[in-house]
Amino acid sequence: MSSKAPAVAGAGGPQPGGFPARGRRTAGRRWATAAVAVLGVGFLALFLHRLSWAQVSRAWAHLPLPVLLLAVLLQGAFLGLRAARFQAMARSRRGAGFWFAPVAAYSMTCTVFPGGSGELLLPVYLRPLGISAGTGIGLALGSRLLDVGWSAVLALGVAAWFLPDGARLPVVEGVLAAAGLLLAAAGLWATRARWQPGLAAHLHARPQLARFLSQAAAVFRGWGPAQLAGFSLLTLGMKASAAAFYYVLARGLGVPVGFTAVAAAMVLYSLFMVVPVQGVAGVGTSDAWWVLALSLVGVHLPSALLLALTFHLLNLAAVSIWSLAYWAGRLRPAVVAWRFSRGPDPEPPQAG
């Protein structure tokens, strides 16, 4: 008679339904976190080793205040267009102004959290607007598809007409890889009759998951040519505002680079940021992608290092400034409650 105890689901083996055990998932997250930290620190160490702090201090000392204010306003224009796109995608009756503060806070979260994980928190910020969790995830997915899709299209144009012959190949390969993913998604959709029955049975046993996915899928219903054209115009407007933001900073730093070169580098940078492993708050990795993108469009390495550091820090600072509108609104009820909890203010002493 065997003395071995029966295996317990979740104690290390696979759980029912083929999902990995909790302990193995936790270990996987730890390894992923360690990989992100090592990658970010490695890129940051290499970046700081090559950076000339004397050049950085001189350039930052001569950066005019009006340039900084204009850059913050351009970042606000980007966030306003992003809020309008979310509002249009959700078909919400609330104006884009109601969406601005939550979208600004969400954008700050996306900037800080690594590998696009901040996008999963969009439902948290949209909950005060009456947006369900499933709809929020659908909006985040639709936003990412529009951003990546147009980045791939624009990167193909940059590779074809802007970059030298030796630099075109990696960009074209990246665009082809993105096109391959789109074709794979189209093939999965075309063969849905084969796998939908099994998925339907799986979701029937999990009604909460089925309702969540139904809410997410509802975002994409009714996406006809007119809707896609409107979303695309807003997306291109966002990219133009972002390019103007970076161009203004580059000119303020005295780097002789044109708007077309900055816009092309931004498109390449956006494509590089699709890589799922990114540093926390972009530390190391964001700077590395900027240096690579700027070098591909002909910016010399010392200037590319200066621009990469400035773009990274001021983008984070500008989006944090605009996100204060959200946090101020969230903290105001707590401040009011604290003031009332203190009771009435004591009356001043009467004279005489």
Secondary structure, DSSP 8 states (H G I E B T S, - for coil): --------TTSSS--TTS---HHHHHHHHHHHHHHHHHHHHHHHHHHHHH--HHHHHHHHHT--HHHHHHHHHHHHHHHHHHHHHHHHHHT-SS-HHHHHHHHHHHHHHHHHSGGGGGGGGHHHHHGGGT--HHHHHHHHHHHHHHHHHHHHHHHHHHHHHTS-HHHHHHHHHHHHHHHHHHHHHHHHHHTHHHHHHHHHHHHHT-HHHHHHHHHHHHTTTT--HHHHHHHHHHHHHHHHHHHHHHHHHHHHTT----HHHHHHHHHHHHHHTTSS---GGGTTHHHHHHHHHHHHTT--HHHHHHHHHHHHHHHHHHHHHHHHHHHHHHHHHHHHHHHHHT-S--------
